[in-house]
Amino acid sequence: MENKQILVTRSSMPNYEEYCREIKDIWDSHWLTNMGIKHKTLEKELKEYLKVSEIKLFTNGHLALECILKAMKLQGEVITTPFTFASTTHAIARCGLTPVFCDINKDDYTMDASKIENLITDKTCAIVPVHVYGNVCNVYEIEKIAKKHNLKVIYDAAHTFGEEINGVGIGDFGDASMFSFHATKVFNTIEGGAVTYKDEKLNKILNDIKNFGITGPETVEYIGGNAKMNEFQAAMGICNLRHVDDEILRRKKVVEKYRERLGSRKGIKLSPIQDGVKSNYAYFPVVFDGYKYNRDEMFQLLQEKNIIPRKYFYPLINDFKCYQDKYSSNDTPVAKHISERVLTLPLYADLDLETVDKICDIILK
Ligand SMILES: *Cc1c(COP(=O)(O)O)cnc(C)c1O
């Protein structure tokens, strides 16, 4: 136990026999990719599970985001957050769009909606907020601003698989949402992702863009890429989806334990529980603000005991080498403050509560 490393996350897997049964058809048919039966089955099941109008599957979340940005034919500036994984900003920049960073809320770490309008110019075409750690954005306020200024809203929902606000699927807010099914996420297809959206007119272009822009046996209409989810990924998804509710329930137990031990401690800040939100307990961020140890000291202390948390998200995207010429984290002071103080603690369905207690003991000692 003492020698075993406890990492921040551990991939969920079905049992071996269950996966073997699921891939038997693939062996029989020799249909390995290009929207086969597993792909279609998973797409249908996820549409229902996520309570969304439309969905398309992709080889990963990042390409899903790039494809929806392309499909919407956006041009100009996109208001987004620096407090996220590299993928969000990279997708915007790789589509030839200009990221504009908006600061975040100090409690839930999502985009501060009250700061959006100041950043809107005549070049602004869209807002790309992130439901970070499973905390949902202020979707109603963002919708109001987007309507007023005629902007598209595309959510990075990589952290919010299966979440709902007042019974509405999180992927049903805004014009579109991107989900990631990477191995480390609450629900995985090994690598994988999806875009959910309302406008049926996007169906065709999304299908075409993820398959080289090929629209017929002898016609290629778009400069598309290759972003198709293959049959083995989809089969993994079909299996994992059967168990995801149980996994989320087990994650909930871990989070409740953390909250019980670390809540209302001076200098330790936890994200508030959001009203009306069905959570998936994706991450457990802890902000060390005025605690007897700072974040980096705590990171060190835990590592010495073989507990490996993550400085997620540090550094901020506006300080990345590839963006620092044009941006600075000083422009987003709240995000900078949180980024320098936050640690995400180990959290996965199989994490036993004794280990959670041990982690809390180290932190509180
Ligand atoms: C995981 C993640 C992505 C990228 O998803 P992939 O499936 O790994 O490509 C994008 N945004 C956020 C916030 C993520 O956590």
PDBQT file of the ligand as one rigid body, heavy atoms in Angstrom, charges set to zero:
ROOT
HETATM    1  C1  LIG A 401      -9.723  16.152 -22.121  1.00  0.00    +0.000 C 
HETATM    2  C2  LIG A 401     -10.049  17.550 -22.515  1.00  0.00    +0.000 A 
HETATM    3  C3  LIG A 401     -10.099  17.969 -23.853  1.00  0.00    +0.000 A 
HETATM    4  C4  LIG A 401      -9.594  17.143 -24.999  1.00  0.00    +0.000 C 
HETATM    5  O1  LIG A 401     -10.200  15.941 -25.176  1.00  0.00    +0.000 OA
HETATM    6  P1  LIG A 401      -9.448  14.722 -25.888  1.00  0.00    +0.000 P 
HETATM    7  O2  LIG A 401     -10.542  13.718 -26.009  1.00  0.00    +0.000 OA
HETATM    8  O3  LIG A 401      -8.335  14.281 -24.989  1.00  0.00    +0.000 OA
HETATM    9  O4  LIG A 401      -8.973  15.188 -27.220  1.00  0.00    +0.000 OA
HETATM   10  C5  LIG A 401     -10.538  19.248 -24.117  1.00  0.00    +0.000 A 
HETATM   11  N1  LIG A 401     -10.885  20.098 -23.141  1.00  0.00    +0.000 NA
HETATM   12  C6  LIG A 401     -10.816  19.751 -21.844  1.00  0.00    +0.000 A 
HETATM   13  C7  LIG A 401     -11.222  20.737 -20.798  1.00  0.00    +0.000 C 
HETATM   14  C8  LIG A 401     -10.379  18.472 -21.489  1.00  0.00    +0.000 A 
HETATM   15  O5  LIG A 401     -10.265  18.142 -20.185  1.00  0.00    +0.000 OA
ENDROOT
TORSDOF 0
